[in-house]
C-alpha cells in the first residue's frame, strides 16, 4: 500500500514539474474547449475569446479600455492550408486600426496570426478585419471591415 502512495505522489510531482516548464504560447493556454472562436484578445494578461464558436465575429464588438502606453495582443485562429494541411494560415487577416494615431500595430508574428498593438494617444480606435460578422441584419455575410474589438485609450 505504501508503494502505491509513493508512486502516486511521484506521478503528481512529475506532472507538476512538467506543467511548470510549459512554453506554450498565450493563445493556447486558455484551456480545452469545443468552441473555436475566430480570435483571442489579450489585455493585461487576461485572455478573452472574440466571436462565436462558428468562427464569426459578433456585432457589436467587445470593448476594451487601455491606458496610453499599454498594449493589446490579437491572435487570429489558424486553420490548415490546402489539402495537405501541413501548414496553418489565419482564418482571416490580422485586424488593422481605424485610427493608428490612437492604436498602432507594433509587432506581427512571422505566421501573420498574432499582432501587438500599442495605445499611443487618448481616444477610440476600432480594430477591424475582413471576416464573417454576425449581428442584427448581417446573417454572417462578409463585410469590408468587420469589427474585432473596440478600444478606448485613456490617459
N, C-alpha and C positions, 0 to 999 in steps of 0.2 A: 504494500500500500504506500509506504514511504517513497518508493522509487517512482510511482506514478505521479505523486505530488512534485517531486524534484524534476521529473520530465516535463510536466505541465508548466511548472514555473520557468524552466529553461526555455520552453517554446514561447511563453509570453514575453520574456525578456528579449529574446532574439527578434521577435516581431516588432517590439517597441524600438529596438535599436535600428532595425532596417527602416522602419517608418520615419524615424528621426533623420535619416540620411537621404530622404526623398528630395530629388532635384526636379520634380515635376513642375512644369510652367503653371503660373497662377490660374490660367483659364481651365486647366484640367484638375484643379484642386477644389472644385465646387461640390464634389460628392456625386454618387451614382444617381442617375435619373433616366427614366424612359423618355423624358422630354428633351427635344433637341432645339433649343432656342437659336435663332439666327445670329445672335451676337451676345457677348458678355461685356459688361462695363465694370471697370474697377476704379473706385474713388476712395482715397484714404484707406486703402487696404480692404475695403468692403467690395465684394463682387456681387453683381446682380444680373439676372437674365433680362434680356430685352427682346420682346416679341413673343410669338406663340410657338407651341410645340410643332406646329405645321410649317414653321420656317418663315412666317410672315411677320413684319413689324406692325405694331399696334399704333393706332391714332386715337387720341393724342399721344405724343411721345412722352416717355418718362422725363421727369425734371430732376436736375442735379444742380447743387449750388457749390461753387468753388470760391476760394479767396484768390486774389491776384498772387501769382507765383506757384499755385498748386497745379497738379496735373491730373488728367483723366486718361485711362487706357481703354481702348476698344479692341476686342478680339472678335473677328468675324468667323463663325463656324465654317469649317472646311469640309469638302466632300471629295470623293475620288474623281480624278480627271480621266476621261476616256474609258475605253473598255477594259484596259489592264488594271486600272485602279491603283497603280504603283505610286502615283504622285497625288498630293492633295492640293486643291485650289479653294479659295474663299467662295462661299455661296453667293456673295455679292461684293462689289468693290468696297474698300475701306471708305468710310464717310469723309466728307470734306466739310469745313466750317463755312457757314454762310457769312460770317464776319471774322476774318482772320486777324483783325486788329484786336479783337476780344479773346478769341480762342484760336491758337495756331498749332498746326501739326509740327512736332519737333523730332519725331523719330518714327521709322517704319521698319518692320521686320523684313528680312530677306524674302520670306514667302508671301509677303503682302497681305497677311492675315491679321496682323496686330500693329496698332499705332498708338503713340502717345501724343496728347495734345496739352499745351500749356496755357494756363489762364494769364493773358498778357495785360488786359485793362478791364475795368469795371464795365459791365454791360450784359447783353444777352446774345448768345450765338446758338444756332441750331446746327447740329451735325447731321448731315443728310447723305443719302446714297441712293443709287438706283437699285431698288429692291421691290419685293411684293409687299403691299401695305394692306392692312385690314382696318376698317373703321367705317363710320357712317357713310353709306353711299359708294364705297370703293369696291367691295366684293373681291378683294385680292388682286386687283389689276395693278400692274406696274405703273409707277409714276416716274417722272424725271427726277424728282427729289423727294424721296420718302424719308421722313424724319427718323433718326436713330435715337437721339437723345437731345433734349433741350437744356442748355447750360446757362445758368445765371452766374456771372462773376461779380463778386463784391470786393470792396477794398480790404 
